[in-house]
Amino acid sequence: MILGYKVLYLGVIYRAMLTKKKLTYFKKLLNERFEELLSEANKTVSGMTAHKENLPDPSDRASLESDRNFTLRIRDRERKLIGKIREALDRIENGSYGICEECGEDISAERLKARPVTTLCIDCKKRQEIEEKVKGL
Ligand SMILES: [Zn+2]
C-alpha cells in the first residue's frame, strides 16, 4: 500500500519533471523564433526606407512597388506569426501549452517540434482542414 503510493508519487514527480523539461525546450525554441522574426522585421523596415531614393525610370518604380507589396505581405505574415508565438509563450506560462484546444488531449512532441505555435492536435487539425474544404465547395 505504502509502496503503491510511493510509486504513484514518483510517477507524478517524474511526469512533472518531464513536462517542465519539455516546456523549457519549447520556450527556448519559441523565444529564438521570436527574436529571429523581430530582427527580420527590423531589417525589412530599414530596407524599405533605404530604397526610397529617387528612381527616374518608371519600370524601376513599378518593380520597387511590387517589391514593397511583397515585403508588406511577408511582414503581415511575420506579424501574425509573432502574435502566435506570443500566445504560445503565454500558454507555457499558464500551463495550457501543448494541450489541444478542441479535444483537450496532449499534442504530440513531434507535432510541436514541427509547429511550436499550434493549438490543435493532428487529428483535430485534419478534421478542421476537411471541414474547411467542405465549406469551400
Ligand atoms: Zn485534438
Boltz pocket constraint, residues with backbone or C-beta under 6 A from the ligand:
constraints:
  - pocket:
      binder: B
      contacts: [[A, 100], [A, 101], [A, 102], [A, 103], [A, 104], [A, 105], [A, 120], [A, 121], [A, 122], [A, 123], [A, 124], [A, 125]]
      max_distance: 6.0
